[in-house]
Amino acid sequence: MDEPIDLDNPNHYQKIDELTAQGLLDRDAVLYKLTRRICKFGVIESEKELPHLRGTFDSLAVEENGIQVLTQSAFLSFLESTGFLSPSMREAGALVYRSLLYLSQYPFHHPIPDSLTYMGLLRALAWTMPGRVRPVHEACRWSRSRSPADSRRQFFQSLATARDGKSIPFDAEYAKAQAQRRASDFTCASHDCGDLTFPKTNYDDHGDEMFHDILDALFSIQPQIVWLVPSPRDYFRATARKLASDERLHDLSIPQDQFRAVVKLLMTTFFRKPQVPVQQLVDLDHVVDCMVGPAIQRPDIGITWDMYDQAARNGMPMLVDGLMRLLTPFYRDPEDKYYTLDIPQSGKVATFAVFAQMASLRILAVTRELQQYVYYDLRTTSLTASTIAERLNAYPEAAIVLLLSGKNSETGKKTIFGYYIPRLAYGNTPFLFQLSDIQDSFRGNGPRPGHELDGGELVIGQRGNGAAVMLRQDARRAIVSHNVSDQFQPMYAANTWRGDWQIEFDVEEIEMWLEDGDTEGATIEGDEGQ
């Protein structure tokens, strides 16, 4: 167990006073040092990406008050010219530009600049890459490991232009408890879920998560000498208070229409340059409704941090990937084949928009190697659940995606549930997911296979424990149960915020996709197009 950190060492306070007197801990100095660290750790790769970014910026920048800047107009025109931004989504592109303005001066909340300098653009792009940017914040016993919730919150804050949270009663103890939980949560699907060595809360009597963001930055940018212990993070609290704004995370909110517009845009660029015109994505609006629905928990106000995090943790953990890929032409040649993401041809259930949904859930198999394995139209074809079980077990090392599509037996709403089995070599656990009429996932706690044939029914998960899907013997009806109150070490965890529920839906289509080392001819003869 680590020894307690001495918070009464006068040498650390003297060091911080000296840094302050030299101006090395003021706002501009912090941003400059963060930029240096971003370059040091190669967040934007120095050999190809950084020169390309410099060239792109120089070609687009105009001079304002003696400084070269990238304006919103130039930003939008560039993305349109590269084919990454449809003219019909220009307003959503403007919201993304505003998000980058915020990220360019993160961890500070105010003032937000009017345009992007080169250094500001570099920082903003870096913060859209959670997996790459992790080393910029120093994780050690004198500081803290930043959790995936920090990345989700950073993206939320960049979109939060309203203050509807002020209308919601504030419970400080509840907020602290939630911050403590999130600070220790490294089990969710995320690029930055690996380092839980030094989890510590980032909300206390001195300030909320936004205050602690500044603390994290101050610790990380302090000059360090290899043989000397750095000044611990807590010694910087007085400095952080001077730099922090009066904004509270609880007050922030994203207007519903703005969030929907941004999500719609990001779904079109989840595989970088859109390969299908937006006008041809007939199910895109429905997909976006399914994604944003869980975050809109009150019709009269915008989306607060608690609402967003409940929906995003499992429901769209990789949403920021769409933002990162929208912005790739700024630092990569859009025509670079090495950097192109190819995806499979659309199926009957798995359309382009549905593939983007699955990718936002971190279904890693959504690549060009993914092939349609089988498709059944239950409205015209007889089938048994045991046949589906056989198909699932036929490739014990391959990645498999199972999609069950139909209509809710009670409401008639379109319903899609899925089951993802990662490739055995990945070492990841299978999980259940929901794509319609809302998007969510139920993360796995055990190895493959995570399903069984029980009494002629295909059971994915455990009956009555956590989340489970039961496909009836004739495969024409499925029951989905979601039990929070009684779950104990479930195969697939139910999400607490959604409570207990059960639905039945009439299955109309079943589609399976396969990614294997050798999938040539994997589609079974006679199954295609039935």
N, C-alpha and C positions, 0 to 999 in steps of 0.2 A: 504493500500500500504506500502511495506517495506521502512524503512528509508534508505537513501543512506549510503553505507559503507565508513567509514573513512579510507582513504588511506595514511594518514599522521601521523599515530600513531607511535611514535618512539619505543614504547614498543614491537610492533610486529617485527620491524626490528631488535631490540636487541635480541629478542628470536630466530629469524632465524639465526642471526650471531652466537649465542651460539651453536645452533644445527649444523651449518656448521663447526664450530671449533672442535666439538666433533666427526665429521665424520658421523653424523646421517642423512645427506642429500646427501651423495655421492651415486654413482651408486649402489654399492653392498648393501649399507644400505637400499636403496629404495626397491630393489628386495627382501631383507630379510624381510622387514616390510610388503610388499605385500603378501609374503608367509604366514606370521603370520596372516594376515587378512583373507586370503583364508581359513586357518584352523579355525580361530575364528568363521567365519560365516558358517562353515560346507559345503563349496562348494563341497568338496569331503567328503562324510559322514564319520564321525569318527569311528562309531562302526563296520562297515563292509568294506566299500570301502577303507578307508585309510590303515588299516592293510593288505588288499589284495594287494593294490598298493605297499606297502613296500615289501611284500613277493615276488611279481612278479619282482620288480626291483632287489632285492638282488639275485634272481635266474638267472638273465640275465646279470647282470653288470660285467664289467671287470675293472681292474685297469689301469689307464693312468695317469702318473705323480703323483702317490700317491693318486689319486681320483677315486672313483668308478663311472663309467659312463655306460650309455646304448648307444651302438654304432648303427649305421644305420643297419648293418648286423644283429645284434641281434634283433633289432626292427622288421625288415621284417620277419625274421625266426619265431619269436614268433607269429605274426599275421597269417602267413601261417599255422603254427602248430595248431592254434585254428580254422582254417577254415574261418577266416574273410577276408583273402587276397588270391585271386587266384594267382597262380604262373605266370599267363599271365599278371597280373597287378602289377608286382613287381616294374616296373619303376614308376608307379603312386604312389606306396607306398613310394618310395624314395622321391618323391615330398612332400608327407604328412610329412615325417620325417623332411625335410627341413623347412616346415611350423611350425612344433613344435619347432625346434631350434629357429626360430624367436620369437614365442610366449613365449618361456622360458625366454627371456630377455626383453619382452615388459614392459614398454612403450619405451624402448630404441631401436633405429634402428641399431646401430652398437656398438661394434663388435658382429657378430653372432657367437656363439660357434660352435665347431666342433662335439660335442656330448652332450648328455643330462645327467646332474647330477640328483640325486633324487629330489632335490628341483626344479630344472629346469623343470623336467617332471611334477611335481605336478602343477607348475604354468601354464605350457602349456596346460595341460588337463583342468584346471579350466577355462581358457579363451575360450575353446570350448563349454562352457555351459553358454550361455548368460543369461538364466533365473535364474540360481543359483548364478552367480557371481556378480549380480547387487549390493549387499550391500558392496562389497569391495571398491567401490568408494563412498565416502560420498556425499550425495546430500542434500544441505541445502542452506540457503540464502547467506552464505559466500563462496559458491562454485557454482556448477551447476549440474543439472540433465543430465546424459548422455543419449542420445537418441538412438533409434535402429540403426540409421546410424553409430554410433560409433562402434557397433558390426560388422556391415557389412564391415566397413572400416578396422577394425582390421583383419578380415579374408582375405580381399583383400591384405592388406600389407604383410601378411604372405606368400602369393603366388607370390608376385610381385618381380621377379628376374631380370627384365629388366628395361630399362630407356627410353622407346620409347616416353614417354610424352614430352621429351625434344625437339622433332621434331614438336610439336604442339605449335602455338603461345599462350603465357600466358597472360591472362587478370586478373590482381589482383582483380579488383573491381567485376568482374563476379564471381571469385572464392570465394570472401568474401560473396557475396549475396547468393551463393549456400550453403555455410557453415551455414549461418544464417537460411536459410530455413530448412536444414536438422536438425539443432540443436533444432528446434521447432516442428519437425514432429514426433508426437507420435501416429499417427492414422494408421500407416501401420501394417500389420500382422507381429508379432514378439513376442518372449518370453519376451522382455524387453520394452514393450510399455506402461507400466502402470503409471510411475511416471513423470508427466510433471510439477511438482510443481515449479521447478527452472530452466526453460530453458534459456540458455545463449549461445551466439555464441562462437565458438571455432576457430575463425580465425580473426586476427586483424593485426595491423602494427608490432607487436612483433613476429608473427609467424603463421604458418598454423595449421591444426588440429593435426599434429604430435607433434608440439611444445606444444600444449595445452594438449595433452595426458600426458605429463610430469608434467604440472601444476596440472592436476587432481590428479595424483599420489602423488605429493609432499604435497598437501593439506590433502589428506586422510591418509597419514602415519605419520603426525606430532604427537608427543606426546600430549595428551589432558588431561586436568583436568576438571572434570565435571562442576565445578562452574565457570570456566573461558571461555570467548569467544575464540575460536580458531583463529589463525592468518588467515585472509581471503586469498583465493586462489591467488589474484592478488599480494600479498606481495611476492610471491615466484618467480616472473618473472625473476629476476636477476639470481637466482639459476638455474631456468629452462634453461636459455640461455647458461649457462656453461655446462649443461648436454646434450643439444640437439645437433644433428648432422647437417650437412649442407644439408641433403637430403630434397627435397620438394615432397609433396604428388603428385603434378601435374606431376612430372617427372616419377613416378613409372608406371610400366606396367607388366601384366602377359602375357607371350608368349602364343599364341593361342593354340598350340598343348599341352602345359602343362596344361592349364585350362581344355581343353577337356578331357585329361587323368584323371585328378582329379575328375571332375564331373562324369565321367563314373564309376570310383571306388566308389564314394559316393552313386551313385544310387543303386549299388549292396548291400550296407550295410545299407540302410535307415531303414531297419527293423532288424538291428543288423546282426547276423550271416546269411549269404546268404542261403536261403532255396532252391534255384534253381541254378544249375551250370551256370556259366557265358556263356558257349558255347550254352546253351539252350535258352538264352534270345534273341530270333531272332530279336526283335524290339528295343533292347537296343541302338544300334548305332543311329537309327532314333530318339529315345527319347533324346539322348544326343545332337544330332544336333539341335533339337528344343529348347533345353534349352540354349545352348551356342550361338546360332545364334544371338539373340538380343544384346549380349555383343560384338560381333565382328562387329564393325561398319566401320572399314577400313581394307581392306585385306592386306595392306602393313605394318601394325604395330600391336603391341600387344594391350591388353585390358587395358585402362587407368581407373583411379578411376571414372571419370564421366561416361564412358561407362559401367563399371561394375555396378555402383549404379543405373543407369537408368534401366538396365536389371534385377537387383536383387531385388529392392525394392518391386515390385509387382510380378515379374516373377519367383523368387526363394527365397522368404524371409526366408525360413527355411533350406536352403542348408547346413548350418553349422551343422544341426542335423545329417546329414549323417556322418560328421566327428566325432562328439561326439559318435555316435553308433559304428563306425569302431573301436574306441579306448576303448570301454567298457571292453574288456577282460583284460586290464591292471589293472582295479580296481574292477571288478566284475567277478564272476565265470561264464564263458560262458554257462555252463550247468544249471545255476540257473533258474528254471522255473518261479520264481517270476519276473525275469528280462527279460523274453523272450517276444518278440513282435510277436503275431500271426496275420496273415492277412488272408483275405478271399481267397477262391479258385479263380483263374483267370477266368474272363469271356471272351467273344468274343472281346470286345473293351477294357475293363479294364484288361490288362495283368499285370504281376508283375511289369514290368517297368513303366507302366502307373499308377499303384498304388503308386509307388515311386514318380512319377511326382506330383500326387495329394497331397501326404503328404508334398512335398517340398513347396506347396502353402498354407499349413496349413489347409488342409481339415481334420478336426479332426476325422471324421467318419471312416477313414481307419484303422479299427481294426477288430478283428475276429468276432465282433458282426454284421459287415456289411454283408448283404446278397443280392444276386441278386434278384431284385424285378420283373422286366420284361425285356425281350429282344425281339426286333423285327428286322427281316431282311427285309428291305423295297424293296429289289430286288425280293422278292418272296411273300411278304405279303402286303395286303392293310391296311391302317391305316389312322386315322384322327388326326389332332392336338388336337381336343377336347378330344379324348381318353387320350392323354398324359396329358392334363390339369387335367382330372379326376384322373389320377394316382398320380399326384403331390399333389392333394388336399385330397387324401384318408386318409393320416396319418398326421393330423395337428400338432402333437407334435414330430414327428420322424425326424431324419436327413435323407435327401434324396440327392443323387447325380444323375444327369441326364447327359448322354453323347450322343452327336449327332456326328456321324462319317460318313465321305463321302469324296468327291473330289471337289476341287475348280472348279467351272463351267468354269472358264476362263483358268486356268493353268493346271488343272488336278492333282494338288498336293494333297496329303492326308491332310484332314482337320478334326480336332476334336475341338469342342467347348463344354463346360460343364456349369452346373449350380449347385451350392451347396447351400442347405438349411440346416443350422445347426439345431440340436435338440433344441426345444423351450426352454428347461431348461437351455441351455448354455448361452442364452441371446446375442449371436453373430448375426451379420447381414448376410443375404445371399450374395453371390457374383457370378458373371460370371467369367469364365476362358477359356483360350485357351491352348490346348495341342499340336496342330499341325496345320500349319507347323512351328510355333514358339510357345514358352511358355510364357504366360502372364496371369494376372488376373485383373479384374475390380471390385474394392471393393465397397461394398454396403453402402448406406447411410440411409437405412430405415429398418423397421422390416419385418418379414414374412408377406405376401407371396412373394411380389416383382415380381409377374407375373399376367397376366390376359388373358382371352380369348376375343379377339376383332375381330368381324366380321368373326369368324371361325378360325382365326389365333391365335396361342399361342405367346404372346408378353412377353418376359422376359426383363424387364426394361421399358424405355420410348422411343417411336419413336422419333428420331431426337435429343435426349437429352442424352449426355454421350454415354455409350456403351449399346447396346441392340441387342437381337436376336429375329427375327421374324420367326416362323416356319409356313409355308404355310398350308392351310387347309388339303391338302392330305399328309402332313408330309414328302414329298419327296424333298422339297427344303427349304433352310433356307437362310435368309438374315441377315448379321451381319453389323451393322452400328456403327461407332466410330467417334463421333463428339466432338472435343475439343473446337473449336472456339465459338460455341454457347451454350455450356453446362451451365446450371444454376441449382444448387442443384439437380443433376441427381440421379436417383435410383442407377445406377451403373456408377461410375466415369470413364470417358475416361482418358487415360494416356497421358499427355501433349507431351512428347517426341515423341510419335508415330503419332501425327498430325491427320488430318481428312481422313477417308477412309471408304469404304464399299465393302464387298465381298458377293458373292452368292456361295453357294455350294450345290451340289446334295447329299442329305442324303441317305446313304445306310444302316446304322445300328443305332438303338436307344437302349440304355441300361440304365436301372435305377437300383440303389442300395439303400437299405434301412437299417438304423440302428434304431431299436426301442427297447423299454424295453422288448417287447415280440414279436420277429420276427419269432417265430417258424411257419413254413408253410406260410411265407409271400409271397413267389413266387406264382403268380396267375396261376392257372391251365390253361393250354392251351397256355400260353405265353412263357414258357421256350422252347428254342430251335427253335422257329419259324423263 
